[in-house]
Amino acid sequence: MMRQFILLGFIFSFLTPIGALAIPVSWQDTWSASGSGHYFTTGEVISFQHDLSTAGYRPGIDLVTAYELDVLFSDDGDDTDPSDAGYRSEFVSVDVVGLGGTEVPSVEIGGRWPSQWQELVSIQGFINSTDDLSTFGILDIVVTSIRGDLLLLGSTLSASGRLGDDSPSVEVPEPSSAWLLMAGLLVVLGRCLLPFTRKGLH
């Protein structure tokens, strides 16, 4: 009797619909300022771009669903800037263009003046398929010094999502194949049950 239950289990497992599961994947792009860092002071703006296609992202095929942006700043080691007078920290804003105006408003960083510090400003979240990052694989960043002079060292964009239609996935069995498989398993099950049926008749 145990064999019958096992075979029935196989039949139901093969006939149960299996959805196609896209493989999750991640991409990362790094931008670095030249030299010891890009120096900027109060009111100055720096723009740069991340491009996930350099990490294998295929615009129009793959899809980004979430991202994390880490922008690294450092003290410039010079406390003679008049805009720094009397302060022990700087303020910056980081604008992520193309994601519906995502922005970190006036973030205070540093705070250990006059020693040289390094600090990350992180932004993360989920995005829509129509956003620039998912559509083109590109993200434009605008950094503004609200107060103080400092160095922009670099930025890292990490994105996660799924591969496009031509990526490997778990295939759904075709209905014809499923029915042929069921017929074959029923034949095997019938042969296993036949001895028990004959015993019952006798």
N, C-alpha and C positions, 0 to 999 in steps of 0.2 A: 504493500500500500504506500510505503514511503516513496517508492520510485514514481508513482503516479503524481503525488504532490510536487515532487521535484520537477517533473516534466511540465506540469501545469504552471509552475512558477516561471519556467523558462519561456513558455508561450506568452504569458502576460507581460513579462519583461521586454520581449521583443516587439510586442504589439503596442506597448505604451509609447505615445508620441514623444519624440525627443526634439526639443527646440535647438535651433542653431545658436551656438554660444560664441560670440566674438571674443577674441583673445585680448585681454587688457594689455596695454603697453604704455611706456613712458618715454618722453623725449627731454633733452636738456641742452640749453644753449648758454654759453658764457661770453660776456663782454668784459674786456679789461681796458682800463685807461692806459695811455702810453706813459712811459717813464715811471715816476714815483706816484703818479696820480694826477687827475685833472683838478687844478686849483680853481676855486670860484668863491666869490664874496657876496655880501648882501645885495640882493636884487638880481644877481646873475642867474642865467638859465643854461642848463646843459641838456641836450637831447641826444639820444642814441636809440638803437634798434636791436631787437632780438629776432632771429630768424630760425625757426625750428626745422626748416628744410635742410639746414646744414647737419642736423642730427637724424635725418632720415624721414622726417614727416613729409607726407605727400598731400599737398593742398588739393581739395576737391575729391579726395579718396578717403583719407583717414579723418578722424574726428577727435578734437580735443574737448574734454568735458570739465576739466579742472586744472588749476595752475597755482604755482607759488613763485613769487618774485622776491629775491633777496638782493638788496642793494647795499654795498659795503662802503662806509665813509670812514675818514680818518682825520684827526687833528693835523693841521699844517705845521705845527711846532713853532708858530710865530704869533706872539701876543701883542703885536704893535698895531694891528688893524683897529682904527677908531671905532668901527662898528662892534668890536668885541669888548670895548672898554667897560669894565665893571661887571662883566658877565662870565660865567664859568661854563657855558654851554652854547650850542648853536641850534637854530631851528631850520628845518628843511621841509619841503613838500615834494612828494613823488606822485606824479600823475601818470596813470596807465592809460594811454590813448587807444581807443578802439574797443573798449570793454564797457561802453555806456558811461564814460566819465568816472571810472573808478579812480579814487585819489586818496592818499593818506594826507590829511590836513595838518600842516605845521607840526611836524614831529620834533620834539626836543631830543637831541642826541648829545653825546659828550658828557659834560658835567664833571670832568676830572681835570679841569684846567689848573695849572698850565702843563700838566703831563700830557704826553701824546697818547690818544685813545683811538681805538677802532670799534666801530659799532655797525650792526646790521639793521636795516629797516626792511621788514617783511610784509608782503601783501599776498593774500591767498583767497581763493574762492572758486565757485563754479561759474561756467560760462555757457552762453547759448551757441547753437550751431551757426548762427548768423554773425557772430562776433568776428573781428579781424583775425584773432588768433586761430580760430577754428577754420575760417574760410581761406585765409592766405598763409597761415603759419607764421605771421609776423605780428610783433608787438612793439609799438613805439613808446618810449619812456621819456618823460620830461621831468627834470629835477630842478628845483628852484631853491636858492638859499634865501630864506626869509630873514635871517639875521646871523651874522658871523661869517668868518672865512674858514674854509675847510677843504678837504680833498675828497674827490670821488674816486674810489679805487677800482670798482668793478661791479658787475651785476650778474646774477645767475637766474635763469628762467627754467623752472622745472614744470613740465606739463604731463598730464595723464589723460588717457582716452582709450580709443579702440581703433584697430586697423580697419581698412575699407573692405569692400565686397569680395576682393580677391584674396583675402587673408584666410588662413586655415581656420576651420570651425568644426563643430560637431554636426555632422550631416543628419538631416531628417530622412528616415527610410521612405522610399517611394511606396505608395499603397500597393502596387502590384507585387513588389518584392515582399512586402509584409504578409500579404495573403498567401503567396507561394510558400513562405517560411512556415506559416501557420498550418497549411495543408500537410507539409512534410512532417512537422512535429506531431500532428494529429495521427498520422499513419503510424509513427513510432509509438505513440501513446496507445493506440489501438492494439498493436502487437504485444505491448507489455500487459495490457488489461485482458487479452484473450485467454491466457491460462487461467486467470481467476474466474472469468465468465464460464469457462468450460467446467471448472470445479463446481461452480454453483449449479450448473445444469445437472451434473451427476449427483 
